[in-house]
């Protein structure tokens, strides 16, 4: 006589929702809780609240707005991933500009969804990032990846700021202190800058900064 096959319930996806508009968080929560494989582990009004609670609620996916009081979504993304690098950050925003999207992705977000998408698309985005893939809604895809005049992928405002700091001879630690971010975040941005510009050396970054006017008006002739 064969043994009965025991069915194993699928693991629930733990989701945290972070937005400073209660109607938004409660609306998303109501939709997500209708799915059998999702558990909403908390709603939070800003980045500081989720940062304080992340080790307690242990989310798999964090739905995160960008513009919030106390601690915005970009800074929160960096700090959350330092505490829980396995978490997937999924930006949920009203902003569809390439600058917002590329900056969010460079800060560690695994996906970007506009707030006007159908509610079922949020579930699709969660499933996609849980599978280890990046998710961009249709509106975000259409806006992403602007290129510079030379065909290179454009630097974000934050990357331009860090390039300027580095070209002035500051170390990663000095840049981190100046911009109030972690050394690890500076290192990540530095790698992204090199990749986008197709430059492999720090000397090459200095040369690029001088040739493209990054140092113009600073009085610095640059060097690392």
Buried (B, 14 or more C-beta within 10 A) or exposed (E): EEEEEEEEEEEBBBBBBBBBEEEBBEBBBEBBEEBEEBBBBBBBBBBBBBBEBBEEBEBBBBBBBBEBEEBBBBBBBBBBBEEBEEBBBBBBBEBBEBBBBBBBBBBBBBBBBBBEBEEEBBBBBBBBBBEEEEBBBEBBEEBBEEEEEEEEBBBBEBBBBBBBBBBBEBEBEBBBEBBEBBBEBBEBBBEBBBEBBEBEEBEEBBBBBBEEEBBEEEEBEBEE
